[in-house]
Amino acid sequence: MGASTKPGRYALLAAEMLDDRGHPAVLFGKKEGVVRGNKILTSLNEIPADIDTVTMYLSENNQTEYEDFIIDLKPKRVIFNPGAENFEFEDRLQSAGIEPIEACTLVMLSTGQY
């Protein structure tokens, strides 16, 4: 959540690193674009139902409109990257049986913890 094609953005680096490590990714953002042949989706209707992990790069204020959708998606976990922490949403996720994790996706991928 929060995919971008802007160089230097952590969301872009994470998408590239996921690709480098063979993790298929569904990219979602406000603006259309393509990252290594992977289209950035801009409509929730385009997101498949079988998502294992959501990695959050949106600020707390920008997450609100997606919270119910993510809970209904029922991923195993949601990773809140630095700057995306959202304690209320994390509590809602935990109540729904979804693991909230405050961590950096890039670090997790680099250290084999992803």
Secondary structure, DSSP 8 states (H G I E B T S, - for coil): -----STT-HHHHHHHHHHHTT----EE-SS--EETTEEEE--GGGS-S--SEEEE-S-HHHHGGGHHHHHHH--SEEEE-TT---HHHHHHHHHTT-EEEES-HHHHHHTT--
